[in-house]
């Protein structure tokens, strides 16, 4: 399966990044060369490449749909995300104004809690859906819509609750199982667990990415323990172990077939409940292949199981090939397969040492396999991941997940065992303390600059050559590995060279404030019209959103300019800001001072915040600006008055 899956994935990649005629010429050329040299094997590989390209062309998400006016849509709810005062709902639309169309997905914002919606509901609603787009505030800004586009979401809009009509609820098995997630979520929320434990279980058992706070998730990421929160083969393996242990009495009764069959059924139900993420589907497919091997008394190879999982996932959803989760998941398992056997150094006759050695080897191999992708996407490599993994994964996490399953089962039966909940709370707090300790330890991770595609390719090449050296043990392969590693580091260091310069960016997207970002060489300053208590939250959000911009310019932090400060390149006195040689006035409230006529002050910029209640004439009577930067919310209020 490995050559077939690799050729199929290559076809998908070629169809994604090449023009159709270039892809066709490539396939024809490879096919002709293979036939000339009578290489039937390569002819079959060319056919697999062609099949992958055709699969992507048939299943690729729509780029656009011809509807630019308010219309009546009919679709099926695919996801519901509750927010503070609104909901984000993903709907698979198949009908516009009574006409059936090729389905596409849209992201709807409903600014109320009514009507109650769940996965599988068939809706009719009126709205004006705009094409999904994202205009960055700063260069190299993270595109928050890229993930939605990869999921086939191409439109978005605001829908008032009065325009929504529920038609019916899809009774199919698929949606029935997916709706069961909300029932399990209610059981966890209604249990005697504390809030941290509830959030942890909803993240690790139900795959809810929004259950846990961002600060808490950052600790797991910095400590190299983010794989605990992202559903993957680790969780599937623990669940398989729990199911197998619970079915031991049946094995003792000589009913051996029921254990692998139960594992297959329950794991697929788990995959459906958690939303069929690529990492979970990969692990479940591999577990299914192994279970069938046990049933048929045949031995299955891990590499073939991994290749089969990749082939099946890409067959039904070829866009997963460029998904970060798909790449990290398969890279980690590929690392375990490639490097795991070479990292076991303990004496095999000692069972405890053999278990510990295998666990350490697995952790190191998984990190090594996924390091390139982690560095490329997240620009960091954890260093102290091994101690935390050795404590949490084999001893604490299985117990936490097992107790979580017990809490859910007892909740379904209407029973509440308080002491079990207290044990769960203690273990979750212990995991949080360990991850926070590792994350806050100096040098717990290496922060990298922007890792380009060239550096990533050389790094992957170094890993491949390192595997060859482990097998052949020849000096030439080690030299090649070191050479590729040096080339990768050189490419990364070259991109990390700080960009010297001075820049000013005005951001007017926040509903209650305006922000100015001033860069001077490798320093970034934030000037906000918000109240001081909100500025730390704005800074944290900016650190995540503008992380790539900062890394490419050698910036490590954002400095908040208080209402009265002198930071060198930036000085502020109330509403007056000096940024380099530029004078800026912040029109925050209707508190512009009175000046005599013909005494207007000349400034470079006037920034009109959403909270300003005056008129443009009030500003122009006070200053003579070269440019005026207005909040869109302020303009929406002013246009009807003018």
Beta strands, then each sheet from edge to edge (+ up, - down):
strand 1: 71-82
strand 2: 87-96
strand 3: 99-110
strand 4: 121-127
strand 5: 130-131
strand 6: 153-158
strand 7: 165-169
strand 8: 380-382
strand 9: 445-447
strand 10: 502-507
strand 11: 515-520
strand 12: 523-528
strand 13: 558-560
strand 14: 564-566
strand 15: 570-573
strand 16: 576-579
strand 17: 582-587
strand 18: 601-608
strand 19: 623-630
sheet 1: 5+ 6- 3- 2+ 1- 4+ 7-
sheet 2: 8+ 9-
sheet 3: 10+ 11- 12+ 13+
sheet 4: 14+ 15- 16+ 17- 18- 19-
end
